[in-house]
Amino acid sequence: MKLQKTFLLALAVALTATVLPADACTGITLKSKDGRTVVARTIEWGGSDLESQYVIVPRGYKQQSFLPGGATDGMCFTARYGYVGLAVEQEQFVAEGLNEAGLSAGLFYFPAYGQYEAYDPAQKAATIADLQLVAYVLGECATVDEVKEAVSRTHVVQIDPRASTVHWRFTDPSGRQVVLEIVDGGQLRFYENPLGVLTNSPDLPWHLTNLNNYVNLFPGSAPARQLGSMELKQFGAGSGFLGLPGDVTPPSRFVRAAFYQATAPQQANSEKAVLQGFQILNNFDIPVGIEFADGKAPADIPSATQWTSATDMQGGRIYFRTMYDSRIRCIDLKEIDFSTADYRAVPMDKEKKQPVAMIKAE
């Protein structure tokens, strides 16, 4: 285990969630014609480079949770299933991942709406930091029902009470997806997610209800019509989506993601659906300057969207690209023997520079 790292770093990560904007994430779900499910998402942070890593966690790997106040002797958990995770800031903080049983899990920011239970030192053996819940679930569970049972045995807390809360998306190989939101001092709310779309606050039921405000939208082009003696007609394709919100707030991103996902042509197989997921999520790349007053961006990074991932659960593959390197990279879990593999934590970008292929003029 690598819990020797100073807790101050974990505390700093948690604190920045309240003093900086850019706590945005957008998730979609695609189904291919061959019956496979692909979940894709972005992760945003405009305040600093998250120094993201991918981690390979073998079966039997033991971890222990961070706790409020600087302790590192929270709940111990051992991986029943091997998994690959995409982690932010610290290798223990897995934000998205896939295990060998085909379960996908990810966390999304949920500021101002979530409320965990207060930390009770007497319960520390069953207490886990919210930023480590994905790692616990991936190592422990194979289905959504198992996720519900496993989470019910824990006490989820914040490392620091001033930090943003998060909510979680869990999808199992059957395609069933639930969202977990912890509210009202520790109440677990599992919501079936019929659309497979997720952003941030407010809660999922609010976002689903809000879609009714856009009942007038439809794919394609609006027909010409008369306004008195004047004919009104489209300027170009896509006029059926006039009124689709284009800002980067969570409600607007949810609406946009829902309509883009629902109107996307169904792909023949999961590989094509993965590529389609990246194309759709191109629309959710957030320029770093949009979130700060003019000249006030705190970090020299190319984008607030630090990475985008897509997961083919039945195919056992997790794909990602980053703000530094837009090439799509893939980790195939079926090529990993999780019974003998060593634990690994590897930077997503060993060189923080976009590769450019030069074309030699003939």
Secondary structure as UniProt FT lines:
FT   TURN            3..4
FT   HELIX           7..19
FT   STRAND          27..31
FT   TURN            33..34
FT   STRAND          37..44
FT   STRAND          53..57
FT   TURN            59..60
FT   STRAND          62..64
FT   HELIX           68..70
FT   STRAND          76..78
FT   STRAND          83..87
FT   TURN            91..92
FT   STRAND          94..99
FT   TURN            100..101
FT   STRAND          104..109
FT   TURN            111..113
FT   HELIX           121..126
FT   STRAND          127..129
FT   HELIX           130..132
FT   HELIX           133..140
FT   HELIX           144..152
FT   STRAND          155..157
FT   TURN            161..162
FT   STRAND          166..171
FT   TURN            173..174
FT   STRAND          177..183
FT   TURN            184..186
FT   STRAND          187..192
FT   HELIX           204..210
FT   HELIX           211..214
FT   TURN            215..216
FT   STRAND          225..227
FT   TURN            228..229
FT   STRAND          230..232
FT   TURN            237..238
FT   HELIX           239..241
FT   TURN            242..243
FT   HELIX           250..263
FT   HELIX           270..281
FT   HELIX           282..284
FT   HELIX           288..291
FT   TURN            294..295
FT   STRAND          305..312
FT   TURN            313..316
FT   STRAND          317..322
FT   STRAND          329..332
FT   HELIX           333..335
FT   TURN            338..340
FT   STRAND          344..347
//
